[in-house]
Amino acid sequence: NAGVTQTPKFQVLKTGQSMTLQCAQDMNHNSMYWYRQDPGMGLRLIYYSASEGTTDKGEVPNGYNVSRLNKREFSLRLESAAPSQTSVYFCASSRTGEYDQPQHFGDGTRLSIL
Amino acid sequence: GNSVTQMEGPVTLSEEAFLTINCTYTATGYPSLFWYVQYPGEGLQLLLKATKADDKGSNKGFEATYRKETTSFHLEKGSVQVSDSAVYFCALISDKLIFGTGTRLQVFP
């Protein structure tokens, strides 16, 4: 019963370093999402992928890139990390992007940029 | 644009007390509404949902009714337990999922 798996769970980076957050789902879902969670701001959508082969910007895409590697995997890359990107990052998936489909979340990646 | 407004927390209750967490929304059209719960150190889990006006979502003793006339989706539970301590997020989806800022619930024995 893995659901949505994110790696790593914790990471500390220095300003300017790059890294990729990994996400995989085993529910055969078509749509996948990346969010960041900051205190007092709820969750904000960074990028999403409605289906394999497509990606679109969300509310806060600047400083990030994504790759939908296949149906299961959706990665988030920080090319040059900045302290403002310190956050908790959540990956989610849903069967489709339709309005009544709930999203299933991973346990998050806690990222600190020094 | 679409938005969700939740009451600020934390909400602090004694075990077996009645819970209400207020949620109102602004949206064009007829969005679906959700409550998600986040336990410490974990991701969000869907708690309940309602897809049209007057629908009542329910799960684990929690309930919320989709009120179009008041654009509200308040979360209620008749008797909370210590294990209900978590952060609760109201959300709507029209073209994308939009979350409120979350309300922390603390239940003490």
Boltz contact constraints between the chains, C-beta under 6 A:
constraints:
  - contact:
      token1: [A, 40]
      token2: [B, 101]
      max_distance: 6.0
  - contact:
      token1: [A, 42]
      token2: [B, 99]
      max_distance: 6.0
  - contact:
      token1: [A, 42]
      token2: [B, 100]
      max_distance: 6.0
  - contact:
      token1: [A, 42]
      token2: [B, 101]
      max_distance: 6.0
  - contact:
      token1: [A, 42]
      token2: [B, 102]
      max_distance: 6.0
  - contact:
      token1: [A, 43]
      token2: [B, 99]
      max_distance: 6.0
  - contact:
      token1: [A, 90]
      token2: [B, 43]
      max_distance: 6.0
  - contact:
      token1: [A, 99]
      token2: [B, 32]
      max_distance: 6.0
  - contact:
      token1: [A, 99]
      token2: [B, 93]
      max_distance: 6.0
  - contact:
      token1: [A, 100]
      token2: [B, 32]
      max_distance: 6.0
  - contact:
      token1: [A, 100]
      token2: [B, 51]
      max_distance: 6.0
  - contact:
      token1: [A, 102]
      token2: [B, 46]
      max_distance: 6.0
  - contact:
      token1: [A, 105]
      token2: [B, 43]
      max_distance: 6.0
  - contact:
      token1: [A, 105]
      token2: [B, 44]
      max_distance: 6.0
  - contact:
      token1: [A, 106]
      token2: [B, 43]
      max_distance: 6.0
  - contact:
      token1: [A, 107]
      token2: [B, 42]
      max_distance: 6.0
  - contact:
      token1: [A, 107]
      token2: [B, 43]
      max_distance: 6.0
  - contact:
      token1: [A, 108]
      token2: [B, 43]
      max_distance: 6.0
